[in-house]
Amino acid sequence: MICISVTPASRTFAKVDLLNAARQCDLVELCLDRLVKEPDVGDLIAGVNKPVLVSCRRKKDGGQFEGTDEQRLGILRQAIVAAPAYIELDYESAQSIPRFGDTKRVIAYTSLKEAYSKEDIEEIFTEAKQLKGDIVKFTWPTPTLEAAWPLLAAVAKKHDIPAVGLGLGQAGVTFSLLGRKYGSPWIYAALEKGMEAFGEQTTVLELDEIFGWREIDKATMFIGVVGMGGSEIVTTQCFNQVFRRLKLNARCLPLMSQDFGRLKTMLDSLKINAIVTSRQLGDQMVALADELEESARLSQYADLVLHKKDTWQAWNAGWRSAVKMIEQTVAGTGTDKRPLDKQNVLVVGSGSLARSMVYGIGKRRGLVSVTAPDDKAAQNMATQFDVRFVPFQNLYNTLSDVIVLAEPGLPNGSNKTEFNPSYFVPRMTVCDVTEMPFDSPFVTEARGRGSKVVEPKLVYADLLSAQIKSITGQDVLASEFSETIEAAINSRRVESDI
């Protein structure tokens, strides 16, 4: 069951928002703390054909109520008389307001700064029972899976009173999807952006279109996707699309962690056997693995981690997709089986992503040079792979047939540690692997200057195809992702134009 939170500022808009929310959910939360005038709850909920949960939260509980606590208690008492399905009461309010009619009591415990301890949680269940609670609600910050873990345990564990939770932060959606799997009475969502009860709350549209929450049940297998950036959202959409077509009871679960080396225990508990990583965190994911295949070991970078034969195995597949598309772009309509052979390839970057590309291009006999704003790090990488080092200040005097940008966050400009896109010329092939499937500013510049561009969306789609094959054993054409990827690219383009 999904609960959409509605936080109107006027009684007129409240009715509209309630009706819109009721069309998309099973339970509507009417938050009264933003209303300028005292509400007539009975009038507001009269036309709503879904159960209604009424709340009026204090500022210290994340609400926006400006009046006195006595005024707030008066609003809650009047709300109960209107006979909503549920009333949310904090501990102090629950002591002052007795049970009335058939309205069920949600006893809410909110900590905006830190999680409750395991001992606190058990005490809260006992306390809520004494307050004649029907549901216990927990709200606390969940920036990572570790922070959400006690909240998940509280929801999943059998108690005399069922529990719901609202995670605040990036891992909030992670908790919601897991709560769905483990039988939480409901999960929370906002009606749309700008109408969140709390910051970063996921909208119902996102839960539907990106995460497929309605299809999640107790038997659903989760595939971890590390990160919550634009490319990770597209990965989630593409994977879930394939899972539906293949009729697999599997869905993607976004993962944020403080320490990937400590993540194993949680993954085992959640029975997650595959993790897809973001380009920004690929170097951190190797800490999770017990075994690393050659390219992952040498680059210390992994974009896929699989649990097989009781071990976590790290794989680096991204370089294959990138090199494949570079070769197709360089060769054009030619038939050369090794189009990078003896081509001067300059890799810009000094981190694990750059090491991955140096490894892959070397496999295809490209003549590799490396450079980066951090000369020392780039020189160390050049020594590791026995390739040519180019000091960053000498970059613009270096002739290259192919340039590979593999430094996330590389600054654009003409200063000492910035990369100047005037380096791009028409005879050059340019590949940027840092923002796939989206065009980076450097890709846009290269295209405008007449260089041959390795399309990021094609590299990305090929990588997704390879990862799906590794996870499911099923062959999936890269073209299957084209529509979803194109829609995401167009959406970002519209956002940037606004």
CORVENCOR-V680712 format. One record per pair of residues at least 6 apart in sequence whose ideal C-beta (glycine too) atoms are under 6 Angstrom apart, sorted by the first residue. I is the first residue (numbers start at 1). GAP is how many residues later the second one is. D is the distance in whole Angstrom. If there is no record, write none. Layout:
i->I gap->GAP d->D
i->I gap->GAP d->D
This chain:
i->1 gap->25 d->4
i->1 gap->185 d->4
i->2 gap->23 d->5
i->2 gap->24 d->6
i->2 gap->185 d->6
i->2 gap->187 d->6
i->3 gap->24 d->4
i->3 gap->26 d->5
i->3 gap->183 d->5
i->3 gap->185 d->5
i->4 gap->17 d->4
i->4 gap->21 d->4
i->4 gap->24 d->6
i->4 gap->185 d->5
i->4 gap->187 d->5
i->4 gap->200 d->6
i->5 gap->24 d->4
i->5 gap->185 d->6
i->5 gap->192 d->4
i->6 gap->11 d->4
i->6 gap->12 d->6
i->6 gap->15 d->5
i->6 gap->24 d->6
i->7 gap->24 d->4
i->7 gap->27 d->5
i->7 gap->190 d->5
i->8 gap->6 d->4
i->8 gap->9 d->5
i->9 gap->25 d->5
i->14 gap->30 d->5
i->18 gap->10 d->6
i->18 gap->30 d->5
i->21 gap->7 d->5
i->21 gap->170 d->5
i->22 gap->6 d->6
i->22 gap->26 d->5
i->22 gap->27 d->6
i->22 gap->28 d->4
i->24 gap->180 d->5
i->27 gap->24 d->5
i->27 gap->26 d->6
i->27 gap->159 d->6
i->28 gap->22 d->5
i->28 gap->24 d->5
i->29 gap->24 d->4
i->30 gap->22 d->6
i->30 gap->24 d->5
i->31 gap->24 d->5
i->31 gap->166 d->6
i->32 gap->7 d->6
i->32 gap->24 d->4
i->32 gap->43 d->6
i->33 gap->23 d->5
i->33 gap->24 d->5
i->33 gap->30 d->4
i->33 gap->31 d->5
i->33 gap->32 d->4
i->34 gap->30 d->5
i->41 gap->38 d->4
i->41 gap->41 d->4
i->42 gap->40 d->4
i->45 gap->7 d->5
i->51 gap->34 d->4
i->52 gap->32 d->4
i->52 gap->33 d->6
i->53 gap->33 d->4
i->54 gap->25 d->4
i->54 gap->30 d->5
i->54 gap->33 d->5
i->55 gap->33 d->4
i->56 gap->9 d->6
i->56 gap->16 d->5
i->56 gap->19 d->5
i->56 gap->20 d->6
i->57 gap->6 d->3
i->58 gap->7 d->6
i->61 gap->49 d->4
i->62 gap->50 d->6
i->62 gap->136 d->6
i->65 gap->7 d->5
i->73 gap->23 d->6
i->76 gap->21 d->6
i->77 gap->20 d->6
i->80 gap->7 d->5
i->80 gap->20 d->5
i->80 gap->23 d->5
i->83 gap->18 d->6
i->84 gap->19 d->6
i->86 gap->18 d->5
i->86 gap->20 d->5
i->87 gap->16 d->5
i->88 gap->18 d->5
i->88 gap->20 d->5
i->89 gap->16 d->6
i->90 gap->18 d->5
i->94 gap->13 d->5
i->94 gap->37 d->4
i->99 gap->33 d->5
i->104 gap->30 d->4
i->105 gap->28 d->5
i->105 gap->29 d->5
i->106 gap->29 d->4
i->106 gap->31 d->5
i->107 gap->21 d->4
i->107 gap->24 d->6
i->107 gap->26 d->4
i->107 gap->29 d->6
i->108 gap->29 d->4
i->109 gap->15 d->5
i->109 gap->29 d->6
i->110 gap->29 d->4
i->111 gap->29 d->4
i->115 gap->25 d->5
i->115 gap->32 d->6
i->115 gap->35 d->5
i->121 gap->33 d->5
i->125 gap->34 d->5
i->128 gap->8 d->5
i->128 gap->33 d->6
i->129 gap->31 d->6
i->129 gap->32 d->6
i->133 gap->28 d->6
i->135 gap->27 d->6
i->136 gap->25 d->5
i->136 gap->27 d->5
i->137 gap->27 d->5
i->138 gap->13 d->6
i->138 gap->16 d->6
i->138 gap->27 d->5
i->139 gap->27 d->4
i->141 gap->27 d->5
i->141 gap->28 d->5
i->142 gap->6 d->4
i->142 gap->25 d->3
i->142 gap->27 d->5
i->142 gap->29 d->4
i->142 gap->30 d->5
i->142 gap->33 d->6
i->143 gap->26 d->4
i->143 gap->27 d->6
i->144 gap->27 d->5
i->144 gap->112 d->5
i->144 gap->113 d->5
i->144 gap->114 d->5
i->145 gap->26 d->5
i->145 gap->110 d->6
i->145 gap->112 d->5
i->146 gap->112 d->6
i->148 gap->19 d->5
i->148 gap->23 d->5
i->148 gap->27 d->4
i->151 gap->14 d->5
i->151 gap->24 d->6
i->152 gap->23 d->6
i->152 gap->26 d->5
i->154 gap->9 d->5
i->155 gap->8 d->5
i->155 gap->10 d->5
i->155 gap->24 d->5
i->155 gap->29 d->5
i->156 gap->26 d->4
i->162 gap->23 d->5
i->164 gap->20 d->5
i->164 gap->21 d->5
i->164 gap->22 d->6
i->166 gap->22 d->5
i->167 gap->8 d->4
i->168 gap->30 d->5
i->169 gap->31 d->6
i->170 gap->58 d->5
i->170 gap->86 d->5
i->171 gap->85 d->5
i->173 gap->29 d->5
i->173 gap->81 d->6
i->174 gap->80 d->5
i->176 gap->11 d->4
i->177 gap->34 d->6
i->177 gap->76 d->6
i->179 gap->8 d->5
i->180 gap->7 d->6
i->180 gap->33 d->6
i->180 gap->36 d->5
i->181 gap->35 d->5
i->181 gap->39 d->6
i->189 gap->13 d->6
i->189 gap->14 d->6
i->189 gap->15 d->4
i->189 gap->18 d->5
i->190 gap->6 d->4
i->190 gap->11 d->5
i->190 gap->13 d->5
i->192 gap->11 d->6
i->207 gap->6 d->4
i->210 gap->23 d->6
i->210 gap->26 d->6
i->210 gap->27 d->6
i->212 gap->28 d->5
i->212 gap->39 d->5
i->216 gap->35 d->6
i->219 gap->30 d->6
i->220 gap->29 d->5
i->220 gap->31 d->6
i->221 gap->29 d->4
i->222 gap->31 d->4
i->222 gap->50 d->5
i->223 gap->29 d->5
i->223 gap->51 d->5
i->224 gap->29 d->6
i->224 gap->31 d->5
i->224 gap->48 d->5
i->224 gap->51 d->4
i->225 gap->7 d->5
i->225 gap->10 d->6
i->225 gap->11 d->5
i->225 gap->27 d->5
i->225 gap->29 d->6
i->225 gap->51 d->5
i->226 gap->29 d->5
i->226 gap->51 d->5
i->226 gap->52 d->5
i->226 gap->55 d->5
i->227 gap->51 d->3
i->227 gap->54 d->6
i->228 gap->26 d->5
i->232 gap->46 d->5
i->234 gap->254 d->5
i->236 gap->16 d->4
i->237 gap->247 d->5
i->238 gap->226 d->5
i->238 gap->243 d->5
i->238 gap->246 d->5
i->239 gap->13 d->5
i->240 gap->11 d->6
i->240 gap->12 d->6
i->242 gap->226 d->6
i->242 gap->234 d->6
i->243 gap->7 d->5
i->257 gap->6 d->5
i->260 gap->24 d->5
i->260 gap->25 d->6
i->260 gap->27 d->5
i->260 gap->28 d->5
i->261 gap->26 d->4
i->263 gap->25 d->6
i->273 gap->34 d->4
i->274 gap->32 d->5
i->274 gap->197 d->5
i->275 gap->30 d->4
i->276 gap->28 d->6
i->276 gap->191 d->6
i->277 gap->8 d->4
i->277 gap->26 d->5
i->279 gap->74 d->6
i->280 gap->128 d->6
i->282 gap->19 d->4
i->282 gap->20 d->6
i->282 gap->21 d->5
i->283 gap->17 d->6
i->283 gap->18 d->5
i->283 gap->69 d->4
i->285 gap->17 d->5
i->285 gap->20 d->6
i->286 gap->14 d->5
i->286 gap->16 d->5
i->286 gap->28 d->5
i->288 gap->17 d->6
i->288 gap->24 d->6
i->289 gap->16 d->6
i->289 gap->23 d->5
i->289 gap->25 d->4
i->290 gap->21 d->4
i->290 gap->22 d->5
i->291 gap->20 d->6
i->291 gap->22 d->5
i->292 gap->22 d->5
i->293 gap->22 d->5
i->295 gap->21 d->4
i->295 gap->64 d->5
i->296 gap->6 d->5
i->296 gap->18 d->4
i->296 gap->20 d->4
i->298 gap->61 d->5
i->299 gap->53 d->5
i->299 gap->56 d->4
i->299 gap->57 d->4
i->299 gap->60 d->5
i->300 gap->52 d->5
i->301 gap->15 d->6
i->301 gap->51 d->4
i->301 gap->52 d->6
i->301 gap->55 d->5
i->302 gap->12 d->4
i->302 gap->14 d->6
i->303 gap->14 d->6
i->303 gap->15 d->5
i->304 gap->11 d->5
i->304 gap->13 d->6
i->304 gap->163 d->5
i->304 gap->166 d->6
i->305 gap->7 d->6
i->305 gap->9 d->5
i->306 gap->7 d->5
i->316 gap->40 d->6
i->317 gap->149 d->5
i->318 gap->145 d->5
i->319 gap->37 d->5
i->319 gap->38 d->6
i->319 gap->41 d->3
i->321 gap->138 d->5
i->321 gap->141 d->4
i->321 gap->142 d->4
i->322 gap->111 d->5
i->322 gap->137 d->5
i->323 gap->37 d->5
i->323 gap->41 d->6
i->325 gap->129 d->5
i->325 gap->133 d->5
i->325 gap->134 d->5
i->326 gap->105 d->5
i->326 gap->128 d->5
i->327 gap->12 d->5
i->327 gap->13 d->6
i->329 gap->100 d->5
i->329 gap->123 d->5
i->329 gap->125 d->5
i->330 gap->9 d->4
i->330 gap->99 d->5
i->331 gap->8 d->4
i->338 gap->27 d->6
i->340 gap->24 d->4
i->340 gap->26 d->4
i->341 gap->24 d->4
i->343 gap->23 d->5
i->343 gap->58 d->4
i->343 gap->59 d->6
i->344 gap->23 d->5
i->344 gap->56 d->5
i->344 gap->57 d->5
i->345 gap->16 d->5
i->345 gap->21 d->4
i->345 gap->23 d->5
i->345 gap->57 d->4
i->346 gap->23 d->5
i->346 gap->54 d->4
i->346 gap->57 d->5
i->347 gap->7 d->6
i->347 gap->10 d->5
i->347 gap->11 d->5
i->347 gap->23 d->5
i->347 gap->57 d->5
i->347 gap->59 d->6
i->348 gap->23 d->6
i->348 gap->57 d->5
i->348 gap->59 d->6
i->349 gap->23 d->5
i->349 gap->57 d->4
i->349 gap->58 d->4
i->350 gap->22 d->4
i->350 gap->24 d->5
i->350 gap->27 d->4
i->350 gap->28 d->4
i->350 gap->31 d->6
i->353 gap->53 d->5
i->354 gap->52 d->4
i->355 gap->26 d->6
i->357 gap->47 d->5
i->357 gap->49 d->5
i->358 gap->10 d->6
i->358 gap->27 d->5
i->361 gap->7 d->5
i->362 gap->6 d->6
i->368 gap->19 d->4
i->369 gap->19 d->4
i->369 gap->21 d->5
i->370 gap->8 d->5
i->370 gap->11 d->6
i->370 gap->12 d->5
i->370 gap->17 d->6
i->371 gap->7 d->6
i->371 gap->19 d->4
i->371 gap->21 d->5
i->371 gap->24 d->5
i->372 gap->6 d->4
i->372 gap->35 d->6
i->373 gap->19 d->6
i->373 gap->44 d->4
i->375 gap->16 d->5
i->375 gap->17 d->6
i->379 gap->10 d->5
i->382 gap->7 d->4
i->390 gap->8 d->5
i->396 gap->27 d->6
i->402 gap->27 d->5
i->403 gap->27 d->5
i->404 gap->27 d->5
i->405 gap->27 d->4
i->405 gap->37 d->6
i->406 gap->27 d->5
i->408 gap->26 d->5
i->410 gap->9 d->5
i->411 gap->7 d->4
i->412 gap->29 d->5
i->414 gap->6 d->5
i->421 gap->21 d->6
i->421 gap->24 d->4
i->424 gap->6 d->6
i->424 gap->22 d->5
i->424 gap->25 d->5
i->424 gap->27 d->5
i->426 gap->24 d->4
i->428 gap->23 d->5
i->429 gap->23 d->5
i->430 gap->16 d->4
i->430 gap->21 d->5
i->430 gap->23 d->6
i->431 gap->23 d->4
i->432 gap->8 d->5
i->432 gap->10 d->5
i->432 gap->11 d->5
i->436 gap->20 d->4
i->436 gap->23 d->6
i->436 gap->24 d->4
i->437 gap->19 d->5
i->437 gap->20 d->4
i->437 gap->23 d->4
i->437 gap->48 d->5
i->438 gap->54 d->6
i->443 gap->10 d->6
i->446 gap->7 d->5
i->447 gap->6 d->5
i->457 gap->28 d->5
i->461 gap->17 d->4
i->461 gap->20 d->5
i->462 gap->16 d->5
i->464 gap->17 d->5
i->465 gap->11 d->5
i->465 gap->13 d->4
i->468 gap->8 d->5
